[in-house]
């Protein structure tokens, strides 16, 4: 909650929490890495027989409704009209422009490569923060940005120049725009008037963004010719995975980790999840795992790690949240090294 929490040692209510066991902490990180790393493959399988925008929209509306009901059961105050307006703007940037574009692009780009391109979100955040005069990148962040650009060139550009083995250029551009939209939404969410409760804030953004995705899907004509009876068992399983593990389990693990360890450690998902996604795409979807992909993955992940690590060494004003999988988690930290990452569920 804004103004109440130092995530290194306290809970969201400000009370001291006991140090968790090593086994429980490892389990939570494993759940976070696997749940969110697997969402890219789940999206690809889901859109085999479900229109992309309708699938992602329904997934967020269901997950958001569950979190919203949970907040009401625990006596949280109802969100105000201003909260819903801010949630609509954040949801449009994060979910419609971010995850909606991701789902659409996965019709053209393998899930593992999509995850690597989405991993560039921290680069956009650093550049946007610089453009908005929120902080100038230091030398370490600048090197990380350069590595990220090089990694994208290895992944996309060199293949295009050779004329073969290239990533679909339209899909790649849409994914980069999705990362930019997510970065803008995360930065907006840090200053927007949203519910103080983290769960409530996440719920209203999921409900608003999910609703916008469904409307966009209908306007795009995704209902035409679509029948629930035509949805395959594989796609249903993927959809359930996205709701339960990508949304509820992943978000719960992330929020718990944020209460029990530092945000810098929690943000490691930003460069672990793309690796998980590449491996799962290769193992379960037959996606090619070439030397070029591995080299690009190593470069991009190294760049993300540098941006996140060196960003935490900047003054508090220049703090930028890394990419996250769900919605922007807003809070004020009392430590410059404990900037709050934006939780992201693909």
Secondary structure, 3 states (H helix, E strand, C coil): CCCCCCCCCECCCCCECCCCCHHHHHHHHHHHHHHHHCHHHHHHHHCCCCCHHHHHHHHHHHHHHHHHHHHHHCCCCCCCHHHHHHHHHHHHHHHHHHHHHHHHHCCCCCHHHHHHHHCCHHHHHHHHHHHCCCCCCCHHHHHHHHHHHHHHHHHHHHHHHHCCCCCCHHHHHHHHHHHHHHHHHHHHHHHCCCCCCHHHHHHHHHHHHHHHHHHHHHHCCCCCCCCHHHCCHHHHHHHHHHHHHHHHHHHHHHHHHHHHCCHHHHCCHHHHHHHHHHHHHHHHHCCCCCHHHHHHHHHHHHHHHHHHHHHCCCCHHHCCCCCCECCCCCCCCCCCCCCCCCCECC
